[in-house]
Amino acid sequence: MVSFLLWCILFILCWPIAIIALILYPIVWLLLLPFRLLGFTIDLSFTLIRNLFMLPFTLAGRK
């Protein structure tokens, strides 16, 4: 909602820049998508490694 309001203010102040931003936003989003997926994958792998190291402590704490 905030980004939409900021875009409306930009549209009122300088509409050519707002139109260019509206056109370029999906292109930039598509270009950054692989980096977001890579970050998600790295985060999941670190979570898996942490859980593997914590598994013995978790099992010992249940007894």
N, C-alpha and C positions, 0 to 999 in steps of 0.2 A: 504494500500500500504506500509506503514511504517512497519507494523508487518511482511509482506512478505519479505521485504528487510532485516529486522533483522533476520528472520528465514534463509534466504540465507547466511547471514554472519555467523550465527551459524553453518549452514551446512558445510560451507567451513572450519571453525575453528575446529569443533568437530562434525562430522556427527553422531556418536551414540546418543549423547544427542539430536540432532535435530530430529532424527527418533523417539526417545522416546517421545519427545514433540509433534510431529505430531500425534502419536498414542493416547497420553493421553489427548490432547486438547478436542476432542469430549466427552470423558468420564467426564471430569471436567465440561464442558459446561452443560451436562445433569444433573450432580449433583447440580449445582448452579441454574438451571432453576426454581425450586420451590421458591427459595428465591427472584429471580427476579420478579416472578409473585406475591409473597406476597408484595413486595415493590410497585409494580404497583397498587395493590388493596388498600393498605394503602394510597398511594398518591391520588387515586381517591376518597376515602372516606373523606380525609381531604379537598379536593377541593369541594366536595358536601356540607360538613358542612360549609365551608367558604361562599359558594354561598347562602346557606340558611340564614346565618346571615346577609349577605349583600343585600338580596332581598328587604327588606323595604327601605333601603337607595337608591337602584337603582330605585325602583318605585317612591320614593319621588322626585328624581332628574329629572324625565322625565316630571313633570308637569310644 
